[in-house]
Amino acid sequence: MAIFHLLRHGQHDLIGRTLVGRTPGVTMNEVGRAEMARAASWLAKRSLVALVASPLDRTRESARIIAAATELEPTHDERLLEIDLGAFADQRFERLRKDPAWTFWNASRALARAPTGETMLEVQARWMGCLLELRDQYGADDEIAIVGHGDPIRGVLAYCLGVPIDLLLRIEVDCGSISTTRIALDGVTVVRTNFMP
């Protein structure tokens, strides 16, 4: 069994305005860095054995703040990347809301594919593959911090809770939040969701 603390990166200036996806060069703002500092302080009191992050700029930056508090060296795993949003990426939300493909994407995540991008089920599968590999790599009750992105974390929580992927957006995962799950050989338990230290 392993205990995973799933952290969403801190806020950046495009939150709520532009769907950045995997866009390079997006870093946290002052609010986001403060969110990560609070999360890092909470994590420093845990018995963490590893810190693994998505390789995007905002998650690398978040991981560095956590590393400074926990004295762990962060590693990065491509499987923890944000969704490949294809043609949706870098679009302003006001424009996306007028696009029928965007409406379908949000209403039917089990069936929809972001144009030229991924399905939510593909994202869920690669994230769970990474977590299961980490579970097998570390010992029982080891605690691991994972720094990633909102929808992929929702995907993990949906998997662990047995929630259909179409209901993904009912799970809140705010910037700077921590959600914790135990993943054992014989099952999973969600300990907390959207915790803001």
N, C-alpha and C positions, 0 to 999 in steps of 0.2 A: 504494500500500500504506500502511496505517496500523498502528501497534502500539497495542493497547488493553490497559491495565492495569485489570482489573475488580475493584473492591474491594467486599467486603460490609461494610456498616456495622458498628460495634462493638457489643458486648453491651449489653443493657438488662435491667432487672429482671424482665421477663416472659418472657425466653428460656426455652424448655423447659417453661413452665407454661401459657401462653395463646398462642393463634394470633392475633397482633395484626393481620396483614395491613396494611390501609391506615388503621388507627385513628390519628386525629390525637393529638398530645400525647405520643407515646412517644419519649422521649429516652434517650440512652446513660447508663449508670452509670459509675462511676469506672474499672472494668475496661475498658469499651468505649472510653472516652476515651484510656486508656493504649494500647490496641490501635491506635487511629487515630493517635496520636502516633508510634508505631513505624513504621506504614505511611507516614506523612507524611515521616519522616526518610529512609526508603528512597527514596521518590518524589522528594525534593528533590535527589537525586543523578542523576536521570534528566533528559533533555532534553524535558520536557513542554511541549506547545503549548496544551493545553486541559484543563479540568477540568469535567466535566458530571455532574450528580447527579440522582437521583430527587428530586421535590419534597417527600417526606415529612420529618417533623421529624428523625428519627434520621439520615437521609442528608444533610440540610442541615447538621446539626451536624457530621457526619463531614467533609463538604466544607469547612466553615470551618476545621477543624484542618489539613486538607491545604493549603488556600489560604494559611494563615499560614506554612507551611514552604516553599511553592513560589512564592509571590508571584503566583499565578494568581487571577483573578477567577472564582469558580464560576458556571456557568449551570445551569439546571434544565430538564429535558425531561420532559413528562408521559408520554412513551412508556417512560421508565425506571421507572415506578411498579412497586410490588409487584403480584403477582397480585391481581385482584379476587376475593376468596375468598367473596363473597356471604354465605350463611347460616353458613358455617364461621367467619367472622371474629369475633374477641372471645370465642371458645369456649375453655374449658380443655381441654387435651389428654386428661385423664382422661375427660371426657365424649365427646370426638370419637372416642376409641378404641372406644366402644360403638355408634357410628353406622355402619351398613352402607354409607352413601354415602361416608363418609370412607375406609373400607377399599377401596372400589372406586376412589375418586379416587387413592389411593396405589398401587394395583396396576395401573391402566390409564390412565396420564396421556394416552395418545394418543386415548382415547375419552371419558374422564370430563370433566364440567364441574362446577366447584364450584357448588352450588345457587345460582341467581340470579347467578352470577359468570362467570368466564372459563374457557376450556380452556387447558391448558399450551401447546398449539400456537399459540393466539392470542397468548399472552405472548411466546413465542419469535419469532413473526413481527414483533411491534411492536418488540421489542428489536433484532432483526437489522436491521429497517428503519432504526432510529435509527443503529446502528453503520455501516451501509453509506452512509448520507447523510454522516456525519462523515468516513468514509474518503474520499469524493469531494470533501469540502470542504477537506481539508488535503492537504499534500504527501506525497510518498513518504517513508516511514520516520519520519513524525511520530508522536510518542508522546502518547497521550491517556489521562487517568485518568477512569474511569467509576465513580461511587459508587452502588451499588444494593443489591440484595437477593438472598438465597440461591438460591431456586428460579429466578428469571429468569437469574441468572449460570450456574446449572447448564444452563439451556436453551440459552444461547449456546455453552457448552462442548460440549454434546451435538451441536448443529448443526455446530460446527467439527470435531468428531471423527467425525462420521457415526454417532453412537450413537443408537439408537432412543429416542424420548422416553419410552417405558415404562421404560427403564433409567436414567432421570434420577437417581434417588436413590442410584445407585452412585457418583456423582461427589460428593466431599466439598467443601463450600464453607463453611468456618467463619467466624464473626464475626471481622472484622479481617483476613481473608485477602486475598491478591492472586492473581489468575489472569491470565495474559497470553496474548494471541493476536495473531497477525499476520493481517490481512485484506487480501488483494491482489485485483486484478482477475482473476487467474488461479488463485486458490485461497487456502486458509487453512492456518495452522500454529498449533498450540497449543504455546506455549513453556514454560509452567509452570501448575500448578494448586495451589490451596490453600496458597500460600506464606505463611508467617507471619514477617515480618521481626523 
